[in-house]
Amino acid sequence: MRHSIRRALAGAAASAGVIALAACPASAAVAGQAHHTSVPCDTAALDSAISGAANGDTLVLAAGCTYQTGGLPEIGTNLSIVGRGATLEYTFTTAETPIMSVPAGVTVHISNLNFTDGYSVNSNASALATAGNVTIDGGSFTGNADEIGGSTIENTGQLTVRGVAFTNNGGEVATGGAIDNRGQLTAIATTFTGNDTQLYGTGGGAIVNDGHATLRDDTLTGNAADSGVGGAILNDGTLTVVSSTITSNGGLSGGGAIYNDGTLTVLSSTISNNVTSFAVDPANVANGGGIEIAYGTVTLRNDSLSGNSASDGGAIYNGDGTLAVVSTSIKSNTAGTGGAGGISNKTGSVRLRRDFIRFNTPVNCLNVHGC
């Protein structure tokens, strides 16, 4: 089924990250003068530099170097890491620790650094586990795998990613192929491509949000929940999506793009060509090709939803939530026989205002006043 639903998705290409150089944090003065340390292309040297860093130091990695590691020392001081296109590549050890860990109370700025091939079993993160305040500018997370829980990044603190590419991350029983957020997340001009969760009903092919998250100017393409819901995003918290594109994702059991059980606001964004397993086999019952609302509150404003498909609610399926749709185009979405291609409302409430809802098949709406 995993391969079938992937064949139903459009192909996607990952975007390159935006590179930004780090600046030493102002708090560096607490421990005296901060230092810039050039780290040679040697993993032992990197371990030593992290362990010996003073508060506010900057580590400048060897340009283009691949540092092979079974898990770096925990970062214990406020630190900037200038990656210069270097890669942290996980090499298997019995420890199965994240490539990088940041505890609470620590501030870290990372620029132009790549994380690849992280692996975890019964762990919370394969690439980065953070309870601190972490900002990542540029770079990428590629091919990181999680089994029996975990994600590529687990955030329980404050995380900002800008111009980062998340590509082909995820794994069996993963909670969010790229990011599992239980803190505060901001993602800006970032791409999520080909990430997935597999087996036993796990969802959120790219992102699981149980905290507060804002996505702005992002692109989520070709992600999949291969046995669960939320092909791109599973939201149980508070999520705002602004000026973003969510296209060609697949949620096997529902919510081809987004599955919502919390508070969701989508502004000036495009949700298109997302599918559920209905696209593979019309006998499958899987609702909400664009968005499935189980419970909670969803507000759409100035958005476009098109080309999505599901057994019911090709664009939107509202189970028992509260939905407000304002100045939004919902057209050319598809549902199965007896369903609504545009909006299908089961027992929730729907309010429409100045919307364009046309050309959906077999009908535009079910149980929606004014449609």
Secondary structure, 3 states (H helix, E strand, C coil): CHHHHHHCCCCCCCCCCCCCCCCCCHHHHHHCCCCEEEECCCHHHHHHHHHHCCCCEEEEECCCCEEEECCCCCCCCCEEEEEEEEEEEECCCCCCCCCEEECCCCEEEEEEEEEECCEEECCCEEEEEECCEEEEECCEEECCEEECCCEEEEECCEEEEECCEEECCEEECCCCCCEEECCEEEEECCEEECCEEECCCCCCCCEEECCEEEEECCEEECCEECCCECCCEEECCEEEEECCEEECCEECCECCCEEECCEEEEECCEEECCEEHHHCCCCCCCECCCEEECCCEEEEECCEEECCEECCCCCEEECCCEEEEECCEEECCEECCCCCCCEEECCCEEEEECCEEECCECCCEECCCCC
